[in-house]
């Protein structure tokens, strides 16, 4: 792969006009030469894509047996299938049977527990990667186990594993929350975003479109797709073609891919654009989380301001409100219209903002944390770097309110109070460490 990248780099270094000789453009020889050059380029390009796919998708090769290793874990076998089936069993005929990807993640854990508590069948899948402390994900996994949710350890790029899950369980719905998150990390590891947010999504949709019956799909897009859009509040009708980060670009690409699979295969797909989700069991890479950690340790915290010395603000949305929106999207999702990869009619395609409609300056967030923690923060105010962050986010949720009955109720101070209580309890080392 490195040799291939070097070759591409060298090709990119070639001047666009390597010489002054300009042959007659009407000469048949030149036309044949140009055609040959185009064929050569596209052949090389296609070969590169195929090579990248097979190097990053080892699961594309047929499995050697019905039981395969995933790190230190395995899947397959009678006992494994029994656990999968039991977790996915719903309590009533009217309940849903949901595959939740990214189940050990922040939103995934809360959504899975909420679904299970109301009687739906839930099966989780998560790769437990090391983007942030995996011990937090393992602690969430224990919560899910106590709630009766089995989390299969595996990658959504493993087509054989996903196919096996669909062979064992006839899922009515998929809640796709697995993704490489974070705006700034994309500058360090861009490949992880392409692999998870694009290739992983395509792999999942491929399995879903071939299922019989096809499930309805609800998946997590992001408010980041609004990018450099300056019109506020952000509406689903606004332009989303100016991403400010690679993360945003992969989520925008995901929305276009969703449109394609809806159009061609009849998959019912609903995209949810989350706005800065926070709360207990949250992600350590989020500002409210590491601000809390650093304030308690007496470390300086960095607060960014816009280039014009303007305020940086976010539409902070409490996790319980997001969960309500996710469940409403699942409940109102219409059935897919395809079967075995063949479309039989138009299918539902939707996208909704899930926010709080009240952008709060980051400085105010810090002030609330100071009050709750009873510790004065050591603030450092710096200009916002060009790392993909945007100055503000602000959700227009009128469509979600009308179609989903979505109505956020938790204000920032109330939500942060719940988070701080959980944080102090979880990191105190006390007996209540695993409490919800």
N, C-alpha and C positions, 0 to 999 in steps of 0.2 A: 504493500500500500504506500509506504514512504517513497519507494522508487517511482511509483505511478504519480504521486503528488509532485515529485521533483521534475518529472517529465512535463507535467502540466505547467509548472512554474516556468520552466524553460521556454515552453511554447508561448506563454504570456509575455515573456521578455522580448520576443521577436518584434522588430519594428513593423508597423502596419504597412509601410512601403519600403521593402528591403532594397530596392534598386530604382534607378531612373528610367530603365528600359520600359517602354509602354507599347506592347505589341498591339496590332490591330484587333480591336475587340470583336470584329466580325469574322475573324479567322476561325475555321472549323476546329483547328488544332487547339486554339485557346479555349473554345467552348467545351471541347472534350476535357481539357486540362482543368477547367473550373468545375465541371461536373465531377471529375475524379476527386478533386480536392474536397468538394462538399460531401461526397460519399465517404471519403476517408475520415473527415472530421466527425461526421455523425456516427460512423461505425465505431470510432474511438470513443466518442461520447457515450454511446449505448453500452459498449464494453465496460467503460468505467462505472456506469450506474449498476450494471449487473454484478461487477466485481464487488462494489461497495455493498450491494444488497446481500450477497452470499457471505461476505466477511462479517457483516453485522447481524446476519440472521442465520445462525447455524441451524436453527430449527427448520429451515426450508428443506433440508434433507430429510428423507423418511426416517422415522425412529427405528432403531434396531429391535425394539421389543415394546410391549405394552406398558412396561414399567421403566421410567427413565429418571436419572439423577438430576436434581436441581440443587447444586451446591452440596450441602450436607443432607438435603431432604430428597424424598422421592415422591412420585405421584403414580397412581395406578394401583390396581389390586383391589381385592374384595373389601378390605377394611377401609381403605381410602374412599372408595365409592360409597360405602355405607355412611361415612362421615359427611361426604358431599351431599348425599340425598337427604340425610336427616336435617342438615343446616338449611337446605333449600325448601323444606316442607312447610307449607303454609297451614294456618290453623282453620281457615274457612274456604269454601269454594269461591268466594268473592275476592279473596286475597290475591296479591301479586306474588310472582316468583322472580326475584331480582338478583342478577349478577352485579355486584358492586366492585368495580376495579379501583385500585388505590384505596382499598378498604381500611388499611392501617394508617392512612393519612389523616390529617386534621378533619377535613370535611367528611371524608369517607367513613371514619369511625362514628361520628355523630349521626350521619344519615343511616348507616347500617343498624345502629341501636334503635333509632326511631322507627325504622321499618319493622324490625323484629318485635318491638314492644307492641305494635298495633296488630300483629298477627300475620304479617307477610313472611314468605319464605325468603331467606337471604343467604347468599354465598359470596364470600369475599375472595379477592385475589390481590396480592401485593408482592412486590419484588424486594421490599425492605432494603432499598439501596442506602448508600452512605452520604447522601446529599446533606443531611443533618443527622444528629445523634440517633442511631438506629435503636438505642435502648428506649427512647420515647415511643417509637413505633411498636416495640415489643410490649411495652406497658399498655398501649392502646389495644394490642392484640389480646391481652389478658382480659381487658374489659369486654371485648367482643366475645371471647370464649364464655365468660360468665353470662352474657346475654343470649348465648346459644348460637352464635355466628362463627362458623368455621372459616378461617382465612387460608386459602391455598397459597403457598409460597411459590411464586413464579412470575415470569415476565410476559407482558401482553404481546410481545413480539414472538412468543413461542406459539406458533399456529397449532401445533400438535396438541399442546396442553389445552388451549381454548376449545379446540374441536372436541377433545375428550370431555370437557365440562359440559358442552352442549349435547354430547351423546348420552351423558348420564342424567342431565336435567333439561327439561323443556322450559327454558326461561321465557317468561312473558315480557320481561323488561330488562334492559341493561342500564345501569347508572354508571356512566364512564367518568371517573374522577382521577384515574391514574394519569400523571403528567410530570414532566420535569418543570418544576416551578422556579420562581425567582427571576427578576429582571437582570440583576448585576452579574450573576453567575454565568450568564450566557456569554460574557466576554472572556471567561476562562475556559469554558467547556461547551462550545457551540454544538458539537456533535451530539451531545446528550439530549439536546432539545429536538433536533431533527429525528433522532432515533425514537424518542418516546412520544413526542407531540404530533409527529407526522407519520413516521413509519408504524408506530404502535397503533395509532388511530386507524390507519388503513388496514392493518392486520386484523384488528377487531371487527371492522366493518365487513371485511371479506368473509369472516366466519359467520357473522350475523346474516349477511345477505344469502348465504347458502343454507341457512338453517330452515327447517320446516316444522312448525311455523316460524316465521321471522319474528324476532322480538321488537318491541318499540324501544327506541334509544333516547336517553336523556344524557347530555354530556356537558362538561364544564368548559366553556370558553372563558373569556376574561374581559374585564373592563379595559385592559391594556390595548385592545384592538382599536380603541378610539384614538390612540396615539397623539399626534400633533393637532388634532381637531380642537379648535378654540371656541366652538359654539357650546354653550352650556344652558341647561343640563344636557347630558348626552342622551340622545334618543336612538332607538334601534334603527331609525330611518336615516341617521347621520352617516356621512362617509367614514369608511374605515380602511382607507387605502394609504394611510401615512403612518405606519408603525414606527415607534420610537425605539424599539428594541427587538432583538431576535426572538425573544420570548413572545412578544406581541405578534410578530410576523408569523410564527408557527401556529399561534391560535387563530389568526386570520386565515391562514392556509387551511386549518382544520375546518373552519366554517365553509370554505369553498369545497373542500373534499366532501363534507356532509351533504352539501347541495347536490354534488355529483352522484353520490350513492342513493340519495333520495330520488333523483330524476331517473336514473338508469334502472335501479333495482327495486324501487318501491318501499324503501325503508322509511319508517316513521321516525323522524329525528327532531329533537328539541335541544337547542343550544342555550346555555345559561351564562350570561356575562356577570360574573361575581365582582363585587366592588369591595376590596380590602376587608376580607373576613378576619375577625379576631374572636378570641374567647378562650376558655379553658381547653387544655390539651392542644393548644395552637402550635404554629410552626416557629421554631427558634430563630429563623432568619428574618422574621417580621419585626419592624421597628418597635412596636409596643412591647414585644417579648424581650428583645435584647436591651432595650432601654431599661426595663424593669431589672434585669440582671445586673447591668452596669451601675445603675443608681444605687442598688443595694450594696454593691461592692465598693462604692465610692469612686468609681472610674468616670472620667469625662464622657459625655455623650455628644455626638455630632448632630447638629440640627442644620439641615440645608435650607438655603433661601434661594429664590429664583434670581436669574441674572440681573433683573431690574430691582433687586432687593425686595421683591414681592413675597407674599406669604405662600408657603407650600401647604396644600390642604388635601385631605383625603375623605372620601365618603365611607367612613368606617361602618361596617355592617356586622352585627353580632351573629354568632354562629347559629343560635336558635332560630333567628329570622331566616337565615339562609336555608336551614333544614326544612322549614315550612315551605319555602319556595320550591325546593327540590322535590318534596313529596307531592306538592300540588301539580308540578310538571309531570310527574309519573302518573298521577291519578287522571289527568286530563289528556294524556297522550293517546292518540288513536292507534288502532292496530296497523301494522305494516301491511302493504298490499301485495307483496311478492311471495314467492314460494320456490325454494330450491334455486334461488338466483334469478328467477324470472318475474318481472313486474307484471301485475295484472290490472293496475289502475293507479291513478294519482294518489300520492301519499302525503301525509301531514309533514310540513316543514316549518319550524318556528324558531325564534330566538327572542330571549327576554333579558332585560336588565334586572338584576337582583341587587339592589343597593339600599341605602337608608335615607336618601334624598337630603342629607344635611352635611355637607362638607365641613370638616373641622380642621383648623390649622394645626399643624404638628406641634407648634409651641403650646397650644391648649392641651393637647394630648399629654405632653410632658408635665404640665401644671397639675393635671388631674392625677397622674401617677405620683407626683410629689406629695400630694394631699393624702392619697390612699396609703402610700408607703411610709409617710411621715419622715421623709428624707429629702433634703434639698439636692437637686441635681446640679452637677457641674457641667454647665452648658458651653458648647463650642459652636458658634454659628459660622458656617462656611458656605461659599457659593456652591450651588448644585453642580456636580460634575456631569460631563457628557457620558453617562453610563446607561442610558435607556430610561431613566426616571422621567416622569412628566410633572408639571407644576401642580396640577390639581385633577381630581376626578369628581364627578357629580352625576348621579343617576336620575334619569327620568323614568319612573316606574309605573306610569299610567297604564301601559300595555299589560304588564304583569298583574297589576291590580284588577284590570278589567277581565283578563282571560284566566288568571290563576287565583284571584282573590287574595293576592299577595299584599300584606300590609305590615311592614316592620314596626315593632313596638318598643324595642330596647334602645335607649339613648346611650351615648358613649360612656358617661360616668357610671351608669348602672352596670353596663357590660364590663367595664374595666374593673369594677369592684368585684364582680364574679371571677374575673380572670386572676386578679391579685390574690384572692382567697385561695383559688386552686394552686397558683404558683407557690405561695408560701407553704402550703400543705404538702405539695408534691416534692419540693426540693428541701423540705425540712428533715427528711429522713424518718419521719414519724410513721406510726402504724397505719395511718390513713392515706398513705402514699398512692394507693391504687383506687381510692374512692372517686366516684364520678363527680 
